[in-house]
Amino acid sequence: MGTPEKQSAAQEELSFEQALANLEEIIQRMESGEAPLDSLITHYQTGVKMLKLCRKRSEERRVGKEAIV
């Protein structure tokens, strides 16, 4: 898996589409009801990071489009 710092750096490099796909996968795992509680907590924390990254990428695109116009 790697250290949390390396995982965080790798997550920062994800595109919007990759982060969204990760978030959707996490949601499916959590909704399945088969994951243990400690796993759910980890999934939730990762999901929050993916959501923040999606919002960041979306904002970056919005700002980039506004600069063009």
N, C-alpha and C positions, 0 to 999 in steps of 0.2 A: 504494500500500500504506500509506504513512504511517510515521511514526517508531515505533521500538519502544515508546516511552512511550505513544503514542496507541493502538497495537495492544493493549498490556497493559491499558490503561484500558478499552478496548472489550471485551476478553475478560472482565474482571471484572464487566461488566454483563450477561453472558450468563446465562440461566436454566440450571437443571440439564439440561433437555431439549435446549436449544441446544448446550450444551457436550458432551453425550453424542453428539448427532448429528455434531458436528464431529469428535469422537474416533473415531467409527465410520467416517467418511469418510477420516480420516487412516490408519486401520488398513487399509482397503481399498486405498488408494493404495500403501501400503508393501508389502502382500502381493502386489500385482500383479506386482512384480519388474521393472517397466519404468522406474522412477524412477532418475535418476543418484544417485550416492553423496551429493553435497552436498545434494541435495533430500531424501534420506532422513534426513540429519542434522537438517535444518530441520523436517521432518515429525515426527521423534522428539521434538525439543525442544518443539514446539507440542503434541504429544500428551501429553507429561508435564504441561504447563500445564493442558490440558483435563481430565486425570485429577485433578489437584489441585483444580481448580475444582469438578468433580463431587463429590469427597469433601467439600469445604467446603459446597456447597449441601445435600448430603445431611445433613451434621451440623447445619446451620442448621435444616433441617426437623425433625430428630429432637428438637433442643432446644426448638423451638417447640411440638411436640406434647406434650412432657413438661411444658411450662409450662401447657398447657391442662388436662392431667390432673391 
